Amino acid sequence: MAEKEIKQIMINGRSVGIVGLEDAINKIAPIYKGKSDEEIKKSLLQEISTDNYVPPAAIEAYGHVLLREFKIAQGLLVAEEDILGLNIAVLGMGCARCNQLEDDVRNLLSEMKIAANLTHITDFKEIARYGVLGSPALVINNKVVSAGEVPPKSKIRQWIIDACNPQDK
């Protein structure tokens, strides 16, 4: 049996790995075209619950995020949402330079004692959503700050500081 992919999503300000989300979306997409958001949420929760634990207190939050992911996968418009905290993504297929950038960011966050959601996005479709042409790319709080290079640690540090203190700009 093939291993199911794990997709990282933000639920209540925390990064949560969901096993088989893409499979669940693909399974219910043809059946639920034109159905209500509540029906889609219920079906997605049911589908992912076979491989994932959904805390009872977070069912509503999971449902909201799963519906959002469903709509994105179907190419439907979704409103931008503010995500709490510092969110950093390294975009790249997993080459040595991409991995170096991820390591640099992780080490800087550790040195600076800053908590952040750090993800490495390797899926080509997700990378394309950011509109970057070169890799690796660095995205901080949904803003592409670098593409096509591994920037110096001093620059990365400054971007992190700026993202933590947006009112200082």
N, C-alpha and C positions, 0 to 999 in steps of 0.2 A: 504494500500500500504506500502510495506517495505521501511524503510529509506535507502537511498543510502550511501555507505561509502565515507568518505572524505580522500583522500590521499594527504599528504604533499609532494610537489616537490619544487626544487629550480629553480627559474626563475630570471635571472639577479641578482643573489646574494641574493634573498629574498625568504623566505619560503612562498609558496602559497598553499592553500587548494583547491583541485580539487574534486568536487562532481561527483561520478559515473565514475571515470577513469577506474577502473577495469571492470565495465560493458561495457564501450565503447570499451575497448581493446578486451574483449571476444566476443562482437558483430561483430567487423570487422575482427577479426583474421582469421576465415575460408574463408572469401571472398577475403582477400587481400594477401594471401600467394603468394609470387613471384612477387608482384606488386612493382612499384617504390617507393622510399622513399617519393617523393613528393605526390603521390596518397594517401599513408598511412597518411601522415601529414594532408592533406586536409580533409580526412574522420574523423580522430581523432578530429581535430578542430571543424568540423561540429557536431560530436556527443557530445562533452563536452559543446559546446556553448548553448545547450538546458537548461542546469542547472547551467552554470557558465558564468560570464562576462569575456570576453577576450578583454583587451584594444587594440584598433586598432594599436597603436604604438608598441605593444609587440607580435603581431601575429607570427612573425618569431621566436622569442625566445620561445614562447609557443609551436610552431610546432616542433622545434628542441628537446625540452625536452619531449614532448609527444611521438615523434618517438623513443627516447631513452628508455622511459618506456615501449613502445610497444615491442621493441626488447628484453629488459630484460625479460618481461613476456613470450615471445616466446622462451626463452632460447638461443637467438642469442648473439654472442660476441659483446660487445660494448667497445669502448676505454674509459679508465679512464679519467675523466675531472677534472681539478682544479676547486674547488668551492671557491669563494671568501669569506673571513671572517672566523670566528670561528664557526665550526659546531660540535655540541655535541649531541650524541644520547644515551639514556638509553634504554637498551635492556631487556625486561622482560614482562611477561604476565600480570602485573598489581597487583602483590602481595604487601603486606605492605613494604617489603624491597625494591622493585623496586620503589615504590612511595616515600619512604624515600630518596633514592639516587637522584631521580629527584628533590625533594624539596631541598636537600643539594646543588645540583649543581645550581639550580635557585637562592637560597639565596646567595651563594658565588658570582655568577655573579653580583647580585645586590650590594652586599657589595663592590666588586671590581670595580663597575661601568664599566663593560665590556659588550658590546653588542655581542650576539651570537645567533645562530639558535639552539634552544634546542628542540629536539623531543623525544618522548617516543614511541619506536617501540614495539608493542605488537603482531604483526603478526608473527606467527611461521616461515613462509617461509622467511620473511625478516630477522629475527633473525638468521636463519640457514645460510644465505649468509655470515655472519661474522665469522662462524666457532667456535662460543663459545659453551662451554659445560655446563657452569653454569650461573645462573642468580641471581641477576641482573648483567648486564655487562655495562661498560661505554666505549663509543667510542668517541674519540676526533679527529676531522679531518681525519676520516676513519681509525684510528689506535685504536685497542682494547687496552685500558690501564688497565682494571680491569675486572675480571669475577668471579662470584660466591660469591661476598661479597659486603658489603657497606663499601668502604674504608673510612679512617678518612678524615675529612674535610681538614686537613693540606696537605694530599697527593693530594686530588682533586685540591686544590688551586695551588699546585706546577705544576701539569699537565696542568692546564689552563695557568699559567704563561709561561711554556715551549712552549705551543702551540702558544701563542701570540708572542713569541720571538724565532722563530726557528733558526735564524742566530747565537744565542748565544751558540748553542750546539757545 
